[in-house]
Amino acid sequence: MSITPYLPEIYLLLFGFSVFMYAVLDGYDLGVGMLLPSCNQAQRDRMIASIGPFWDANETWLVLAVGLLLIAFPAAHSMILTELYLPTSVMLAGLILRGVSFDFRAKVKPERKDLWDRCFKAGSFIASMTQGYMIGRYVLAFDDSTGSYLFALLSGLCVTAAYIYIGGTWLVMKTEGDLQKRAAKWSRRGGWLAALGVLAISIVNPLVSETVAERWFGFPEILLLAPVPLVCLAIMLLVDRYLRHVPVENDVGYQFPFIGAIFLFALSFFGLAYSFFPDIIPGVMTAKEAASAPGTLLIVGYGAMFVLPMIFLYTLFVYRVFSGKATELNYE
């Protein structure tokens, strides 16, 4: 049986997977950037060291996602970039500011390092807020009503809090002592704020979209999907309970909060995918309607079959090599 008729949906799943990987991997290092304390240079150095070997490569998933969108769904790419041109530009400015600050902080005199740490923190906030804002605009199909813009702002705050949450769990996994304890406190605050934001968005989405309401609250779908929010709540409570007791004796289970946060991100992405699949732009354009010609998809597919596993294996290799607690970052 030929897979050609299903290529648009396959590419849509690959695009969603790439966005998910970016949200988790670059999400935690954006979160670490936003958490940099203004009063403790040693802790800032250790926090930067915890993401030093990974943060640049994490953004590869964003490049892959945009590439898949451009090649596989050019019509959707054109519409999305047209509607989100300004916030995309602001996001890129934030990411550039982060990159410049990361390198400059290592080259300047010690008394100037504070300036570049503040720039790194500002770039992290800018990138996080704009990403969340763009998700909010995208979910409501770029509607121009006041309510839609308010929803996008709420989405921006929710994504920012979620990145702080997973960034804090990363620091709990990679650091020790007072910094680990502070990270647990930061993560708990970010987690509950993110949970409130997700709850608000989960209420708003079915109210503004009949399709979403039917998919989640129809029968028997509601019975089959009921475990999803319950599992999210259970993971949230278990992670919060662990974070409340950090530091744990012998650091037992230090990876659990970060793994739990990944599962929460995965379930959130499942909720979005279930709500809108197979639309590439919710309620406006399906994957089939936006897809390139079948021949183009087949040719690009051969490249994707090589590139995507290579990026994934490289990611696993890097995280394996630099596993364990963060040590001092050496730029030489």
Secondary structure, 3 states (H helix, E strand, C coil): CCCHHHHHHHHHHHHHHHHHHHHHHHHHHHHHHHCCCCCCHHHHHHHHHHHCCCHHHHCHHHHHHHHHHHHHCHHHHHHHHHHCHHHHHHHHHHHHHHHHHHHHCCCCCHHHHHHHHHHHHHHHHHHHHHHHHHHHHHHCCCCCCHHHHHHHHHHHHHHHHHHHHHHHHHHHHHCCHHHHHHHHHHHHHHHHHHHHHHHHHHHHHHHHCHHHHHHHHCCCHHHHHCHHHHHHHHHHHHHHHHHHCCCCHHHCCCCHHHHHHHHHHHHHHHHHHHHHCCEEECCCEEHHHHCCCHHHHHHHHHHHHHHHHHHHHHHHHHHHHCCCCCCCCCCC
